[in-house]
Amino acid sequence: MKKIICLMSAFLLMFGIFAGCGGETGVPLSYDDQINEDGSFNENLFYRNDLETAVADPAVIYIDDENSTEYGYYYMFGTSDASSFRAWRSKTLEHWEDMSEVVGYPAFYAPDNCFAQSTFWAPEVIYDADLDKYFMFFSGQNRNTTEWGVMLGVAEADEPYGPYVMTTRDGHDATTPLFDADKMYKAIEESGMGDPTEIFTCIDPHPYVAPDGQKYLYFVRDRAGSEQKTHIWGMKMNTWTDPDYSSVTRLTRTGYYTVDDQSEENIATYEGTNNYINEGPYIYESLQSDGSYRYYLTLSINGYTDKTYSVIQAVGNSPLGPFTKLKEEDGGILIGTDGQSWDHISGPGHHSFIRIGDELYVLYHEHIDRLNGNSQRYAAIDRVEITHNAKGEEVLYANGPTWSLQPRVEEYAEYKNIAGDADVSAPGENVDALTDKLLSLYSYIDYVKEYTADRTTTITLTFDDYREVTGIMIYNSKYFDRAFVDIARIEVDCRTEDGAYEGMAYIDDLAFDWDFYRNEYADAMRPGGSAVAIFDPLLVKEIRITVELPETRPDNIQLTDEEGWPIKQTQVAVSEIVVLGK
């Protein structure tokens, strides 16, 4: 952590230099660059995915029932125990409290007569305001078969933390799975969309209510018997315990962009050649200008133990499709590991979305062994933006997965990113990319741009009026050979709150933490990292950031040719600028 000569208001007024700091030299600005040896950082301003909560397949809901004692909490559910499920709660999505330790019991514990005896996976919970009940959907191995026979069950509770008890609605009890096998087989046979198997297995339920109020349930038809691939299916629900079998629809075909076309041209290239998995479905809808909705079917591929476990997106015009998976270059992979090239992220997948104020977040799990995968999974979150790909199609874009400081969820932050409120100017290309809220992360995505210059350059952000500012983040390029070494200079035109003193303050040589953000095994970046300066709040009118095209680089980040000879850097790039202010 670096501290620079003090620029506190009282100090400056004492020596009478704040009023004179409008000259050419200005005064040095005291700042904290957040590079702390003990790993700590300012949690009033940032969050970081340090993988604190061990849970797989996380799903999150917000408790908006004002009569609930848990009103205002976010609740997370996931795969956690052999025969039960826990619930975690948080006010901000940053740190999670295990509610089983608070109330003294798990959210759900399978009764002795439960149809499921093991393999309790991937619970999701939805609140039904009409019934004032929370419904938990889950999957478990059916005790009545000696074969692989995992099926869906439903339990309900009065409070989000439980206890959830097996539902007795619509003829169900603890002994019955959600689906009637005979009715499901008949529906699939009549639909012509699936092959019969010895047993109808299914996992990963996802309940969803469409904008028109219609209930839906999405799930994975799991491998069984002669069918050894998993696919996403969906159907309408008359109630949360009464499926509309006539509506059952196959939504994905593993390994292909669409369900019906099995030609070579329709092979989904990002699904590995030995991949048999489409799982963990989640639906997100986006309102269009004409009043219609665009539906995003998001799902995981490649197996949860694998480093390449990823979330992809398919698009359609109705809740039951048909859906088309987007190609990789068009944004098909929403969260991944850039073709296993990253050493700091493994297995990001099985996710859910949550909107918080004006922001959208994705909650997902990662392996604790970030390099090799196949390990305990932990919860992480990142921002999601809606943007357009190179074809002009609306797509979801995740600013993640990240393992770097990110601004706190704005709903709970005193200081927010106000860079988008400034007029931004700079010589070079893609100036708009500096404040588009999109982090440049993936090597195969070219529609998320970086600001690029072929010389040392100064980026200027000018606000219409003075704004209170307490920090600046300059995100580095995803390209090792375009990355800045450090930030040569930051100048801030500032004044005291009463306006009596105004002038310029500066920071020279703001460090970028290369030890953390360089790939340990290659000349490559761990993308999503920034150079950070946090200072006592100032009223700021203009910020000038000088980014240097270095003549040479330090030995530990030297650019070399194929034979190992040093080469000159020809471009310098910035992914994004964040100004934390009010």
N, C-alpha and C positions, 0 to 999 in steps of 0.2 A: 504494500500500500504506500502510495507516494503522497507527501504533503508539500505544498509549495508556499512561498512567502505569504503571510497572512494578508487577506483583503477583507477584513470585517469592517462594517460601516463605522463602528466606533473608532477603530484604528485609523481609518483613512481621515475621518473628521479631525482626529487628534493631531495628525501631522499635516492636515490641510492639503492633501494631495488628490482627494477625490475630485474636487472641483477642477483641478488642473489635469485630470487624466484624459482630457480630450485632445491632448497634443499628440505628436507623432509617436512618442514612445509608449504612452499609456502606463498602466501599473500591472504587476503580476497578480494573477488570480489564484487564491488558495483553493485547492480542490482535492478530492479523494478519487483515485482512479479505480477503486473497487477491486484491486488485485491484492487480496488479503491472504497471507500465508496460511491462516487457519481455516480458509475456505468460507469464512463468513462474508456477508454482504448486507447492504441496507434493505431490510425486508419491508420497509415502508414505501420503497420505490420499486423493488424488483421481486420476481420469483425466479426459481431455477428448478429444473427437473432433476433433483438429486436422488430420486427413487427412494422415498422414505416409507411408502405404504405398500406392503406386500399383498397384492391382489391381482388375479388374472381376470380377463374378460370384463372389465369394469363398465358399468352402466350407471348413469347419473340422472337424477330428477331433482327439481326444485319444489320445495314444499310451499305451495301457495294457498293452502287451506288455512284461513285466518283463525279457525277454531282449533287448530292443532297446536299442541304445545311446541311443536317443531317448526312452526311457521317461520320462514326466512332462512331455513337451513337448506343446504344441498345434501342429498343422500346418495351414497354410492353403494352399489351391490356388485358382487363378483364371485367367481369361483374361489373358494377359500378353505373348505374343510371336507372331510370324507363323507359325512352324512348330514351336513347342515350348511347354512349360509349366514354370514355376518352382514352387518350394515355399518357403514361409516358415515359420519356427518362432518360438514365444514360450513363455515359462514362465507368463505372466500375462495374455495377450491384449491387452496395452497397447502394447508395442513389438515389431516384427517383424524378424527377421533373415532376409535372403535366402540360402537354403541353396545356391543356385548359386554364390555367391561364396565359400562355405565349402568345398564339395567340388570345385568347379571344373567343374561340368557342370550342365545343366538337369535337372529331375526327369524330363522326357520330351522326346526329340527324335525327330521323325518319320524313320524310315529311308527310303531311296530307293525301296523297293518298297511303302511304305505306301499303302493305298487312298486316304488323305486327303492332299491336296497343299496345302491352304490353309484359311483360315477355322477355325483351331483355337480352339474356344470351350469355356468353362464346364466344366472338369474337376471331377469329384468322386472322392474316394478312400474306399474302405472296407477294413477289415482283416478277413480271414477267418482265425480262430484255428485252425480245423481244418487248413487248408492252410499256415498261417504265411506268408501272402502278403498284400500290399497290392494291391488292384485299382483301377486308374484308368479311369473311364469319361469319354469326351470326345466331341465332335462335330467333324467336319471335312468339307470339300468333296471329294466323290468325284472322283478324277481320270478316271474312266471315263465321265463324262457331260459334255457341253458345256453342259447346262442347270444351273439351280440344283439341286444334289443333295447337300446336306449330310447326313451320316449318322453313326451312332454307332460308336465303336471301343472296344476294351478292351486295356489294357496292364497288366502286373503287375511287382512288384518285391519284394525281400526287406526293404527298409527304406523308410520313408515318403519320404525325400528322393530315392529312385530309385537307379540309373537304371531307369525303367519301360520294359519291352520289350513289343512286341506279343505277345499271348497266342497259344499254339499248342494250347490246350485245345479239346476238342469240335470238332475239324476246322477250327479257325481258323488263319490265319496273318496276316502283315502286310497281305496283299492283300485281306482280306475284312472288310467291316463286321460288326457284331454281328448284325444282323438279316438273315435270308434273305428277300429281297423277295417271292418267290413264296409262301412260307409266311405272311408277314405280310399280303399281299393277300388270300389265301384266308381267313385268320382274320378280317380286317375285314369281308369280304363276308359271311361266315357270321354274324358278330355283328350285322350290320345297323346298326351304330353310326357308320359313317363312309362318306364318299363315295370312290369310286375316283379316283385321280389318275394322271397319266402316270408319276410316280415317287414313291416313299415317302420323304419327307425327314423328318429328326427331329434335334432338338438338345436340350441341357440335360438330360442324364441325371441321375437321382437314385437311387442304390441305397439300399435300406432293408430292415432285418430286423425283422419284427413280433415282438410278445412271445412268440408260439408258435414262433418260430424260422424261420418261412417267409420266404424271400427274395423281394423285390419290386424291380422297376425302374420308375421313373416317368420320363417323357420328354415332350417337346413334339413333336407332329406339326406340322412346320413347313409354311409356305405352299409350294405347288408347283402349277404348271399352272393348272387351273381352280379350285383351292382356295387362296384368298388370305387365309385366317385361320389362326391358330395355336390349338391346343387341347391340353389336358393329357390324356395317356393313361397307363395303368399296366398291369402284367402281373406274374404270378408268374414266378420264375426257378427252374429245376431246380438249376442251379448258376449262378455269376456269368457263365458263358460259354454257357449253354444255356437260351434262353428257352422258357417254356411258352406257345406261341402260342395254345393253346385258351383261355387266360385273359385275352387282351388286351381291355382295357376303356377306353372313352372316359369321361373323368371330368369334363371341363368343356366348355361351349359358349361361345365368346367372345361377350361382350355380354349374356349371360343368366345368371340365378341358378342354373338347373339345365340339364341336358343336353336333356331331352325336351320342355320347354315353350318354344315360341317365340312366345308371345302377347305383346302389348304390356305386360301386367301383369307379365311375368317379365323385362323388360329391366333389366339391371344398370345403374343410373343413374350410377354412378361410373366406368364404362368409357366413355370418350369416344365420341361419335357416329362418329368416324372410327377408332376403336380396333379393330385386328384382332389383338390380341395377348393371349394367356394364355401365360406362359412361366415359367421358373425354378421348377419345383415343388419342394416340400419337405414331408415328412410329420412331424408330431409327434403322439404319442399321449398321452392322459391317462387314468389309471386311475380308474374310478368306484367309488362305495361298494358297488355290487352285484357288483364283480369284473369287469365289462365294461370296454371301452375306448371312449373318444371320440376319433375321429381328425380331426386338423386338416390339411387340404390347403391349404398356403399357397403363393401364387404371385404373379408380378408382372404388372402391366398397363401399357398405354399407351406402350410403346416406350422403350428404354434411353437415348435421347438427350434425351427430353422431361423437363421439370421435374416433370411429374405422374407420372412413373414411380413406382409404388407397390407395396407388398405387401398383398394381400388374403387373407382366410381363408374357407375353406369347411369345412363339418363333415359328418361321416358316422359310421356305426356299424361300418364294416369298412374294411380297407385299400384296397379297390377300390370303396368307396362303396356306393350312390350318394351324391354330395356335393351340398350346397346352399351356395352363397355367401351369407354373411350380408349383410344390408342395411347401408348406411352407418351409420345411427343405432344399429344393433345391434352394431357393432364390425367391420363388413365390411372397413374399411381398417385394417390392422395398423400399417403404417408409410407415411406420406405427407407431403404438404406443405400440408395443410389447404386444398385447393382452390386451390393456387398462391398463397395469401395470404402465405406466409412468404418473407422475403428472405434468410434465413440457411441454408436447406436446399434442395437441388435433386436430384431423381432418386434418392431412397433406394429401393433395391430389390435384386433377385436375391440372396437371402439364404440363410443356414443357421442352425440352432440348435445351442447347446452348453450342456449342464448342467454347472455347476461347484459341487460341494457341494450346498447347498440352493437355489442360485440358477440361473435360466434366463436365457441371453443370446441375442440375435439378432445375427449378424454380417451386414453388408450393405455395399453400396457407395454412394457419393454422388459427385456432380459436384464437381470442384474449383472451378468457377465456380458459387458457391452461389446467385447471383441468376438467371442465365440458363440454366444447364444446358448440354447438348450439349458436354461437355468431358471431359477425362480423369477416370476414376473412381478413388476411393480407399476403403479399408476403414474401417468404423466399427462400433462395438458399442454396445448398450444393453440394459438389463434388460427382461425380460418377466415379467409376472405372470399367473396364472390367476384370473379374477374372474367376476362374473355381470353380464350386461347388464340393462336395464330389464325385460326379459321373464322374467328369472330363469334364462336360459340360460348355461351355462358357456362362457366365451370367453377367448381369449388377449388380453392387453393389453400393448402395448409402451410403456415409459417412454422414448419416443424417436420420431423421431430427435432427438438433442440436440446442441447445440454450447455446452455449459456444463459447469461443474465437476460431476462426479458422484462419489459415494463409490467407492473402489476395489472391485474384486471381493473379496468378503468372504473367500474362501478364502486370499487372499494379503495381507490387510490386518491390521495389528495392532489397529486400532480399527474397530469395526463399528457399524452403525446400531442403537442400543438404545432408540430412542424408543418402539417398540412394547411395551417392557417396563414403561413408566410408566403410571400412572393419569393420564388427561388430563381436565381440566375447563376450561370456558370458557363465558361467556354467548354466545349466538348459535346459528347453525344448522350442522348437519353437523360436529359436533365429532369424530366418528369419522374423518372424512376427513383429519384432521391426521396420523394415523399409520397409514394404510391401505396404504402403500407404492406408491400410484398417483399419478403426476404428472398434473395436469390440463393437457392440451395442445390437444385438438382442439375446435373450435367446435361441431361437430355431435354430440359425445358428451356426454350429460347424465347418464349413470349413474356416471361418475367425478366425484365431488362435490368442492367446495371448502368449507372453513370460511368462513362469511360472517357479518359483524356490521354493524349499522347505527349503531355508535358506537365510540369508542375502547374497546378491550377488552384484558384480560389473560388469556393462555393459561397454564395451570399444568400442568406435568408433574412428577409425584411418584413417586419410586421407593420400593420396599419397604425398601431399605437403600441405603447410600452406594455409588455406582458411580464408577469412574474415568472421567472425561470429558475430552476434549481439543478438542472442537469442536461447534458448532451451526450448522445450515443451515436457513434459513426460506425456503421456495419461494414466490415471488410468484404472484398470480393470472394466469390466461391472458387475463383481460379487462382492457383498458387502463383502463376507468373504475372498476374495483374494486381496482386494484393499490395496494399500500402504497407511500408515497414512500421511507421508510426504516423501520427498526425502532426505535421510540422508546426502548425500554429492555429490557434483559435483566438479570434478577437471578438469581444462583446461590447457593443455600445450600450451603456447602462447608466442608471441614475438611482439616487436614493428615493425612498418612498415619497418623501415630501417634495421631490423635484428640485431641491436646492442645489444639489451637486450632480453633475453628469459628466460622462467622459467614456474612456475606453479601458477595458481590462483585457488581459491576454493570458493564454497558456501556451507555452512552447514545448514541443516534443512530447505530446501526449502518447503514452505507451499503448501498444497493442500486445496482448498476452500471447506471444508466439509459443511459449512453452505449453500452453493449454490448447490453443486453437490450431496447432499444426498436427497433422496425422503423424502418429508415432512411427509408422512403418513406410511412409512414402513422402515424396515432395508434393503434398496435397493439403488442402484445408480441411478442418472441421468446420463446415460452414455454419453461419448464424451467429458468429462472434463479433463483438464490437469493441472499439476503444471508448472508454467511459470516463466522463468527468462530472463529478457531483460537487456542488459548491453551495454556500449559503445563498438563499433566495435573493435574486436581484431583479430589478425592473429593466427589461431588455427591449430595445427597439430593433437592433440588427445584429446578426451573427455572421462572421466571416471565417470560413474553415479552409485552410491552405493544405492541400494534399500534394505531397511531393512525389514526382517521378524520380526515383533514386538513381544516382549515377552508379552506385554499387550497393550491394546488400551485405549485411553481416554474414560471416562464414556459415553460421548454423541455418541460414535460410537462403543461401546463395543459389542463383539460377545457373544451371550448367547445361551443356549440350550432351548428346548421347555418349560422347567420349569423356565427359567429366570436366570439360573446360568451361570456365565462367563465361556467361553471356550477359548482354545488357538487357535490362527491362525496357520494353518499348511502349507499354501502356500501364496506366494505373486506374483502378476502378473502385467504386463505392456502391454497395448494395442498397443502403437505406440510411436516412438520418432521422433520429428521434430527438425531439426537444421536449423535455419534461417540464411542464409549466401549467399556468392557469389562464 
